[in-house]
Amino acid sequence: MFPIIHWNLISLELLITVTLVGLIVLDILLPPETGKDWTGLISFTALLIMIGFWSTQRNLSGETMGGMFIMDSLAWFFKGFFLLAMVFVFPMTRQFLKSLPKWRNEFYFLLWLALLGMCLVASSGDFLMLFISIEILTISLYVMTAYLKSDHHSLEAGMKYLILGALASGFLLYGISFLYGVTHSTGFAVIQGYAATHAMNPTILFGLVLIFAAIGFKIASVPFHLWVPDVYQGAPTPVTALLSVGSKAAGFVILIRLFFGVFASWHPQWSSVFAPLAALTMCYGNLGALFQTNIKRLFGYSSIGHAGYLLMGAAAGSILGASAINFYLLGYLFTNLAAFLVIVLFFVTNKSDEINDYAGLATRSPLLAGVLLLALVSLAGVPPLVGFFGKFTLLMATVQSGLLWLALIAAVNVIISLYYYLIVVKRLYVDPPRVNSPIPISSSMRFILWMAVAGIVGIGIIQGPFLEAAMTAAKGMCFLP
């Protein structure tokens, strides 16, 4: 007997799919030279409608497709996260694609496909569904990373990301096969039941190591980080932004659902692995960023460092740790995407991502320099911005779990990160400009920039509702023991 599908649970994913198909049909029907970026405008409008629809699903919960698809507070929180990220990525893409003579619409289709994959990842309740969801997301990212066919950096980035991503997919499948061999199921609920009544054996341990290797690739954790600097530098900037926020968050929602829920009974074993990995990842990312001259490459190493901070919440292994991860990612969304909005606008005018070319940006565009300054100091953890409170919640969860040594290492890394972020700030405000021409900013992009600033400052000042939402998402997830 086939399982009954509850269409209301998968309604958001269906809406995304219908929008994607509709845009493809519209692209076929419209003449090739319409003079306007209709696909971008329709995509952004549809995205705003979906956010309104998502807000009505707050109390929606349950499972369908035989337990393969679940809807709970964690899934709802991260679907909103992914939709909000696209609110910044779509205008960023529209601005970036102005420099491309053709192949614009296909890029939007790939963004919608990536959004579908991320939402499916958030609702996966079975390893088979999880694998399919990850592949939908990752394949679209492969294509977008190598999208600039005439740029050898983009092609190199796409090739590296493809090879290492395929290897990570192989690790995931191999790890799932070990779990299936022991538990005779790929369903999260069945595997959780097995974990609650059995000790971890070598076969399970080997399977979990392989699964975490695949997750580590998504979140850019040491030692699965080697692709990050080259891919961040070579990929189109909107793709780099999506990788740094969307793909990383997708990896952490998997980590939370598996290691805080399904495998929670084996917490002492996996926590002892996450703590040293967090320390290594923080140190590698922040020390590597000290020597970078390309701003996208610097953010690549910075992304590795922030993955280390987030792994502290995983090492804590508590509800507070999971909540801290959720809250930190929310703040990271606004700060990182604010920075990449500035990078896109600067690149469109100057055709450069070198940090030295940002000299005197405060003279050429006070708004861009101010937004980038706020983003950088928030990423460094300066109060009262959202980055400070994100780090504070992670440190609090770490200390409460008895990992004081890890909290001390994190504090040292915060100081290191402040140094290389301030180097960029010096370029913006102290060094004389190499070019005196102003940087044009459209009214729509100004609005998006101010939205990012509102998130950085607003969530930092008024943390309560956002911390509560992060806590609710962690406490209400399925498979929580």
VEXDREN-2710 file (C-alpha; in Angstrom, 1 decimal):
% VEXDREN-2710
k/r/px/py/pz
1/MET/0.0/0.0/0.0
2/PHE/1.4/3.4/-1.0
3/PRO/1.8/6.0/1.8
4/ILE/-0.7/8.9/1.8
5/ILE/0.9/12.2/0.8
6/HIS/-0.2/15.2/2.9
7/TRP/0.1/17.9/0.3
8/ASN/-0.1/20.8/2.8
9/LEU/3.2/19.6/4.4
10/ILE/5.1/19.9/1.1
11/SER/3.1/22.9/-0.2
12/LEU/6.1/25.3/-0.1
13/GLU/8.3/22.9/-2.1
14/LEU/5.5/22.5/-4.6
15/LEU/5.2/26.3/-4.9
16/ILE/8.9/26.6/-5.6
17/THR/8.7/23.8/-8.2
18/VAL/5.7/25.4/-9.9
19/THR/7.5/28.8/-10.0
20/LEU/10.6/27.2/-11.5
21/VAL/8.7/25.4/-14.2
22/GLY/6.6/28.6/-14.9
23/LEU/9.8/30.7/-15.3
24/ILE/11.2/28.2/-17.8
25/VAL/8.0/28.2/-19.8
26/LEU/7.9/32.0/-19.7
27/ASP/11.5/32.1/-20.9
28/ILE/10.6/29.9/-23.9
29/LEU/7.6/32.0/-24.8
30/LEU/9.1/35.5/-24.4
31/PRO/11.2/36.9/-27.3
32/PRO/14.9/36.7/-26.5
33/GLU/15.4/40.5/-26.6
34/THR/12.8/42.0/-24.3
35/GLY/14.9/44.8/-23.0
36/LYS/14.1/44.0/-19.4
37/ASP/15.2/41.4/-16.9
38/TRP/11.7/40.0/-16.5
39/THR/13.0/36.7/-15.0
40/GLY/14.8/38.5/-12.2
41/LEU/11.8/40.8/-11.4
42/ILE/9.3/37.9/-11.4
43/SER/11.6/35.8/-9.3
44/PHE/11.9/38.5/-6.6
45/THR/8.2/39.1/-6.6
46/ALA/7.5/35.3/-6.3
47/LEU/10.0/35.1/-3.5
48/LEU/8.2/37.8/-1.5
49/ILE/4.9/35.9/-2.0
50/MET/6.6/32.7/-0.8
51/ILE/7.8/34.4/2.4
52/GLY/4.3/35.4/3.1
53/PHE/3.1/31.9/2.5
54/TRP/5.9/30.5/4.7
55/SER/4.8/32.7/7.6
56/THR/1.4/31.0/7.6
57/GLN/3.0/27.6/8.2
58/ARG/4.4/28.3/11.6
59/ASN/2.3/25.8/13.4
60/LEU/2.3/23.2/10.6
61/SER/3.9/19.9/11.7
62/GLY/3.8/16.2/10.8
63/GLU/5.3/13.8/8.4
64/THR/4.4/12.4/5.0
65/MET/5.8/10.1/2.3
66/GLY/6.2/7.3/4.8
67/GLY/8.2/9.5/7.2
68/MET/10.7/10.6/4.5
69/PHE/9.5/14.2/4.6
70/ILE/8.9/15.9/8.0
71/MET/7.7/19.3/8.9
72/ASP/8.7/20.7/12.4
73/SER/9.9/23.9/14.0
74/LEU/13.5/23.3/12.8
75/ALA/12.4/22.8/9.2
76/TRP/10.2/25.9/9.4
77/PHE/13.0/28.0/10.8
78/PHE/15.5/27.0/8.2
79/LYS/13.1/27.3/5.3
80/GLY/12.5/30.9/6.3
81/PHE/16.3/31.3/6.6
82/PHE/16.8/30.1/3.0
83/LEU/14.0/32.3/1.7
84/LEU/15.4/35.3/3.5
85/ALA/18.9/34.6/2.1
86/MET/17.5/34.6/-1.4
87/VAL/16.0/38.0/-0.8
88/PHE/19.6/39.3/-0.9
89/VAL/21.0/36.8/-3.4
90/PHE/18.4/37.6/-6.2
91/PRO/19.1/41.4/-6.3
92/MET/22.8/40.6/-6.0
93/THR/22.5/38.3/-9.0
94/ARG/20.5/40.8/-11.0
95/GLN/23.2/43.4/-10.4
96/PHE/26.1/41.0/-11.2
97/LEU/24.5/39.7/-14.4
98/LYS/24.3/43.2/-15.9
99/SER/27.9/42.6/-17.0
100/LEU/26.9/39.4/-18.9
101/PRO/25.6/39.6/-22.4
102/LYS/23.5/36.4/-22.3
103/TRP/22.7/33.3/-20.2
104/ARG/21.0/35.4/-17.6
105/ASN/17.8/33.5/-17.2
106/GLU/19.4/30.1/-16.7
107/PHE/21.2/31.5/-13.7
108/TYR/17.9/32.3/-12.0
109/PHE/16.6/28.8/-12.8
110/LEU/19.6/27.3/-11.0
111/LEU/19.0/29.6/-8.0
112/TRP/15.4/28.3/-7.7
113/LEU/16.7/24.8/-8.0
114/ALA/19.2/25.4/-5.2
115/LEU/16.4/26.9/-3.0
116/LEU/14.3/23.8/-3.6
117/GLY/17.2/21.6/-2.6
118/MET/17.8/23.6/0.6
119/CYS/14.2/23.4/1.6
120/LEU/14.1/19.7/1.0
121/VAL/17.2/19.2/3.1
122/ALA/15.5/21.0/6.0
123/SER/12.6/18.6/5.9
124/SER/14.4/15.3/5.2
125/GLY/13.4/12.5/7.6
126/ASP/15.2/9.7/5.7
127/PHE/18.7/9.3/4.4
128/LEU/17.5/8.6/0.9
129/MET/15.5/11.8/0.9
130/LEU/18.5/13.6/2.4
131/PHE/20.8/12.4/-0.3
132/ILE/18.5/13.4/-3.1
133/SER/18.0/16.8/-1.5
134/ILE/21.7/17.4/-1.2
135/GLU/22.3/16.4/-4.8
136/ILE/19.6/18.8/-6.0
137/LEU/21.3/21.6/-4.1
138/THR/24.9/20.7/-5.0
139/ILE/24.4/20.0/-8.7
140/SER/22.9/23.5/-9.2
141/LEU/25.9/24.9/-7.3
142/TYR/28.3/23.0/-9.5
143/VAL/26.9/24.6/-12.6
144/MET/26.7/28.1/-11.1
145/THR/30.3/28.0/-9.8
146/ALA/31.6/27.3/-13.3
147/TYR/29.1/29.7/-15.0
148/LEU/31.6/32.2/-16.3
149/LYS/32.8/30.1/-19.2
150/SER/35.4/32.7/-20.4
151/ASP/36.9/33.0/-16.9
152/HIS/39.5/30.3/-16.1
153/HIS/39.2/31.0/-12.4
154/SER/35.5/30.1/-12.6
155/LEU/36.1/27.0/-14.6
156/GLU/38.9/25.9/-12.2
157/ALA/36.6/26.6/-9.2
158/GLY/33.8/24.6/-10.8
159/MET/36.1/21.6/-11.5
160/LYS/37.5/21.5/-7.9
161/TYR/34.0/21.9/-6.4
162/LEU/32.7/19.1/-8.7
163/ILE/35.4/16.6/-7.9
164/LEU/35.4/17.1/-4.1
165/GLY/31.6/17.4/-4.0
166/ALA/31.3/14.1/-5.9
167/LEU/33.8/12.5/-3.4
168/ALA/31.7/13.9/-0.5
169/SER/28.5/12.4/-2.0
170/GLY/30.3/9.0/-2.3
171/PHE/31.3/9.3/1.4
172/LEU/27.6/10.0/2.3
173/LEU/26.3/7.0/0.4
174/TYR/29.0/4.7/1.7
175/GLY/28.2/5.8/5.3
176/ILE/24.5/5.3/4.8
177/SER/25.2/1.8/3.5
178/PHE/26.9/0.9/6.8
179/LEU/24.1/2.3/8.9
180/TYR/21.6/0.4/6.8
181/GLY/23.5/-2.8/7.1
182/VAL/23.3/-2.6/10.9
183/THR/19.8/-1.0/11.4
184/HIS/18.1/-2.4/8.3
185/SER/16.6/1.0/7.6
186/THR/17.4/4.5/6.2
187/GLY/14.6/6.2/8.2
188/PHE/15.7/8.6/10.9
189/ALA/13.1/7.4/13.4
190/VAL/14.2/3.7/13.1
191/ILE/17.9/4.5/13.3
192/GLN/17.2/6.7/16.4
193/GLY/15.4/3.8/18.0
194/TYR/18.4/1.6/17.4
195/ALA/20.8/4.2/18.8
196/ALA/18.7/4.5/22.0
197/THR/19.0/0.8/22.7
198/HIS/22.4/-0.1/21.4
199/ALA/26.0/1.0/22.1
200/MET/28.1/2.4/19.2
201/ASN/30.0/-0.4/17.5
202/PRO/32.9/-0.1/15.0
203/THR/30.6/-0.5/12.0
204/ILE/28.4/2.3/13.1
205/LEU/31.4/4.5/14.0
206/PHE/32.8/4.0/10.5
207/GLY/29.5/4.9/9.0
208/LEU/29.2/8.1/11.1
209/VAL/32.7/9.2/10.2
210/LEU/31.8/8.9/6.5
211/ILE/28.6/10.8/7.0
212/PHE/30.3/13.6/8.9
213/ALA/32.9/13.8/6.1
214/ALA/30.1/14.7/3.7
215/ILE/28.6/17.2/6.2
216/GLY/32.0/18.6/6.8
217/PHE/32.4/19.3/3.1
218/LYS/29.1/21.3/3.2
219/ILE/30.0/23.4/6.3
220/ALA/33.7/23.8/5.3
221/SER/35.2/22.1/8.4
222/VAL/38.8/21.0/8.7
223/PRO/39.9/18.7/7.1
224/PHE/37.2/18.9/4.4
225/HIS/37.8/22.6/3.7
226/LEU/40.4/22.6/0.9
227/TRP/38.0/23.6/-1.8
228/VAL/36.8/26.8/-0.1
229/PRO/39.4/29.5/-0.9
230/ASP/39.7/28.6/-4.6
231/VAL/36.0/28.2/-5.1
232/TYR/35.1/31.3/-3.2
233/GLN/37.5/33.3/-5.4
234/GLY/36.6/31.8/-8.7
235/ALA/32.9/31.5/-8.5
236/PRO/30.5/34.4/-9.5
237/THR/30.1/36.5/-6.4
238/PRO/26.3/35.7/-5.9
239/VAL/27.3/32.0/-5.9
240/THR/30.0/32.7/-3.4
241/ALA/27.5/34.4/-1.2
242/LEU/25.1/31.5/-1.5
243/LEU/27.8/29.0/-0.7
244/SER/28.9/31.0/2.4
245/VAL/25.4/31.2/3.8
246/GLY/22.9/28.9/2.2
247/SER/25.0/25.8/1.6
248/LYS/26.7/26.2/5.1
249/ALA/23.3/26.5/6.8
250/ALA/22.1/23.4/4.9
251/GLY/25.0/21.5/6.3
252/PHE/24.3/22.6/9.8
253/VAL/20.6/21.8/9.7
254/ILE/21.7/18.2/8.7
255/LEU/24.2/18.2/11.6
256/ILE/21.6/19.4/14.1
257/ARG/19.0/16.9/13.0
258/LEU/21.3/14.0/13.0
259/PHE/23.7/14.6/15.9
260/PHE/21.3/16.4/18.3
261/GLY/18.4/14.0/17.5
262/VAL/18.9/10.8/15.6
263/PHE/22.4/10.1/17.1
264/ALA/21.9/12.0/20.4
265/SER/22.2/8.7/22.5
266/TRP/25.9/8.5/21.3
267/HIS/26.6/12.1/22.4
268/PRO/29.8/11.5/24.4
269/GLN/31.5/9.8/21.5
270/TRP/30.7/12.4/18.8
271/SER/31.2/15.4/21.1
272/SER/34.8/14.3/21.8
273/VAL/35.4/14.6/18.1
274/PHE/33.6/17.9/17.4
275/ALA/35.5/19.8/20.1
276/PRO/39.0/19.4/18.6
277/LEU/37.6/19.8/15.1
278/ALA/36.1/23.1/16.1
279/ALA/39.4/24.3/17.5
280/LEU/41.4/23.2/14.4
281/THR/38.8/24.8/12.1
282/MET/38.8/28.1/13.9
283/CYS/42.6/28.3/14.0
284/TYR/43.1/27.3/10.4
285/GLY/40.5/29.7/9.0
286/ASN/41.5/32.8/10.9
287/LEU/45.3/32.2/10.5
288/GLY/44.9/31.6/6.8
289/ALA/42.9/34.8/6.4
290/LEU/45.8/36.9/7.7
291/PHE/47.7/36.6/4.4
292/GLN/45.0/37.1/1.8
293/THR/45.0/39.9/-0.8
294/ASN/41.7/39.0/-2.6
295/ILE/38.6/39.9/-0.6
296/LYS/36.6/36.9/-1.7
297/ARG/39.5/34.6/-0.8
298/LEU/39.7/36.3/2.6
299/PHE/36.0/35.6/3.1
300/GLY/36.6/32.0/2.1
301/TYR/39.1/31.6/5.0
302/SER/36.8/33.6/7.2
303/SER/34.0/31.2/6.4
304/ILE/36.2/28.3/7.6
305/GLY/36.8/30.1/10.8
306/HIS/33.1/30.7/11.4
307/ALA/32.4/27.0/10.7
308/GLY/34.8/26.4/13.7
309/TYR/32.7/28.7/15.9
310/LEU/29.5/27.0/14.9
311/LEU/31.0/23.6/15.6
312/MET/31.4/24.7/19.2
313/GLY/27.7/24.6/19.5
314/ALA/27.8/21.0/18.1
315/ALA/30.5/20.0/20.6
316/ALA/28.3/21.4/23.4
317/GLY/25.7/18.8/22.5
318/SER/22.9/20.6/24.3
319/ILE/19.7/22.4/23.4
320/LEU/21.5/25.7/24.1
321/GLY/24.2/24.6/21.7
322/ALA/21.7/23.9/18.9
323/SER/19.9/27.2/19.7
324/ALA/23.2/29.1/19.6
325/ILE/24.0/27.6/16.1
326/ASN/20.6/28.7/14.8
327/PHE/21.0/32.2/16.2
328/TYR/24.6/32.6/15.0
329/LEU/23.6/31.5/11.5
330/LEU/20.8/34.1/11.4
331/GLY/23.2/36.9/12.3
332/TYR/25.8/35.4/9.9
333/LEU/23.2/35.7/7.1
334/PHE/22.8/39.4/7.4
335/THR/26.5/40.2/8.0
336/ASN/28.0/38.0/5.3
337/LEU/25.4/38.9/2.6
338/ALA/25.8/42.6/3.5
339/ALA/29.5/42.2/2.7
340/PHE/28.9/40.4/-0.5
341/LEU/26.4/43.0/-1.7
342/VAL/29.2/45.6/-1.3
343/ILE/31.6/43.3/-3.1
344/VAL/29.2/42.8/-6.1
345/LEU/28.6/46.6/-6.4
346/PHE/32.3/47.3/-6.2
347/PHE/33.1/44.7/-8.8
348/VAL/30.5/45.8/-11.3
349/THR/32.2/49.3/-11.3
350/ASN/35.9/48.4/-10.8
351/LYS/36.2/44.8/-12.2
352/SER/38.4/43.9/-9.2
353/ASP/38.2/41.8/-6.0
354/GLU/41.7/42.8/-4.8
355/ILE/41.6/44.3/-1.3
356/ASN/44.1/47.0/-2.3
357/ASP/41.7/48.4/-4.8
358/TYR/39.2/49.1/-2.0
359/ALA/41.5/51.9/-0.9
360/GLY/39.6/55.1/-0.2
361/LEU/36.2/53.5/-0.7
362/ALA/34.8/55.8/2.0
363/THR/35.5/58.7/-0.2
364/ARG/34.0/57.1/-3.3
365/SER/30.9/55.7/-1.7
366/PRO/30.3/56.4/2.0
367/LEU/27.3/54.0/2.0
368/LEU/29.2/51.0/0.7
369/ALA/32.2/51.6/3.0
370/GLY/29.8/52.0/6.0
371/VAL/27.9/48.8/5.2
372/LEU/31.2/46.8/4.7
373/LEU/32.5/48.3/8.0
374/LEU/29.4/47.2/9.9
375/ALA/29.6/43.7/8.3
376/LEU/33.3/43.3/9.1
377/VAL/33.1/44.4/12.8
378/SER/30.0/42.3/13.3
379/LEU/31.8/39.2/11.9
380/ALA/34.7/40.0/14.3
381/GLY/32.3/40.1/17.2
382/VAL/32.1/43.7/18.2
383/PRO/29.2/44.7/20.4
384/PRO/26.4/45.7/20.1
385/LEU/26.1/44.1/16.7
386/VAL/24.6/40.7/16.0
387/GLY/27.9/39.0/15.5
388/PHE/28.9/39.7/19.1
389/PHE/25.8/38.1/20.6
390/GLY/26.1/35.1/18.2
391/LYS/29.5/34.4/19.5
392/PHE/28.4/35.0/23.1
393/THR/25.7/32.4/22.9
394/LEU/28.1/29.9/21.5
395/LEU/30.7/30.6/24.1
396/MET/28.0/30.3/26.8
397/ALA/26.8/26.9/25.5
398/THR/30.5/25.7/25.3
399/VAL/31.3/26.8/28.9
400/GLN/28.1/25.3/30.3
401/SER/29.1/21.9/28.7
402/GLY/32.5/22.0/30.5
403/LEU/34.6/22.9/27.4
404/LEU/36.3/25.9/28.9
405/TRP/39.5/25.2/26.9
406/LEU/37.6/25.4/23.7
407/ALA/36.0/28.7/24.7
408/LEU/39.5/30.1/25.4
409/ILE/40.7/29.1/22.0
410/ALA/37.6/30.8/20.5
411/ALA/38.4/34.0/22.4
412/VAL/41.9/34.0/21.0
413/ASN/40.6/33.5/17.5
414/VAL/38.2/36.4/17.9
415/ILE/41.2/38.7/18.5
416/ILE/43.0/37.2/15.4
417/SER/39.9/37.8/13.2
418/LEU/39.6/41.4/14.4
419/TYR/43.1/42.1/13.1
420/TYR/42.5/41.0/9.5
421/TYR/39.1/42.6/9.4
422/LEU/40.5/45.9/10.5
423/ILE/43.2/45.7/7.8
424/VAL/40.3/45.9/5.3
425/VAL/38.7/48.7/7.3
426/LYS/42.1/50.6/7.1
427/ARG/41.9/50.3/3.3
428/LEU/38.4/51.7/3.3
429/TYR/39.0/54.7/5.5
430/VAL/42.7/55.5/5.8
431/ASP/44.3/54.7/2.5
432/PRO/43.9/57.2/-0.4
433/PRO/41.7/56.2/-3.3
434/ARG/43.3/54.9/-6.4
435/VAL/40.3/56.1/-8.5
436/ASN/38.2/59.1/-7.6
437/SER/35.1/58.3/-9.5
438/PRO/32.0/57.6/-7.4
439/ILE/30.3/54.2/-7.4
440/PRO/26.7/54.3/-8.7
441/ILE/24.1/52.6/-6.5
442/SER/20.5/52.1/-7.7
443/SER/17.6/52.9/-5.3
444/SER/16.6/49.2/-5.2
445/MET/20.2/48.2/-4.1
446/ARG/20.2/51.0/-1.5
447/PHE/17.1/49.5/-0.1
448/ILE/18.6/46.0/0.1
449/LEU/21.8/47.4/1.7
450/TRP/19.7/49.2/4.4
451/MET/17.8/45.9/5.0
452/ALA/21.1/44.2/5.7
453/VAL/22.2/47.0/8.0
454/ALA/18.8/46.7/9.9
455/GLY/19.5/43.0/10.4
456/ILE/23.0/43.6/11.7
457/VAL/22.1/46.3/14.1
458/GLY/18.5/45.4/14.9
459/ILE/19.1/41.8/15.9
460/GLY/22.1/42.9/17.8
461/ILE/20.1/45.4/19.9
462/ILE/16.9/43.4/20.2
463/GLN/18.0/39.8/20.5
464/GLY/15.0/38.4/22.5
465/PRO/12.5/37.4/19.8
466/PHE/15.3/36.0/17.6
467/LEU/16.9/34.0/20.4
468/GLU/13.4/32.7/21.3
469/ALA/12.8/31.7/17.6
470/ALA/16.2/29.9/17.5
471/MET/15.4/28.1/20.8
472/THR/11.9/27.1/19.6
473/ALA/13.4/25.7/16.4
474/ALA/15.9/23.5/18.4
475/LYS/13.4/22.4/21.0
476/GLY/10.6/21.5/18.7
477/MET/12.4/19.4/16.1
478/CYS/11.5/15.8/15.4
479/PHE/13.6/13.0/16.7
480/LEU/14.6/15.0/19.8
481/PRO/15.1/12.5/22.6
END
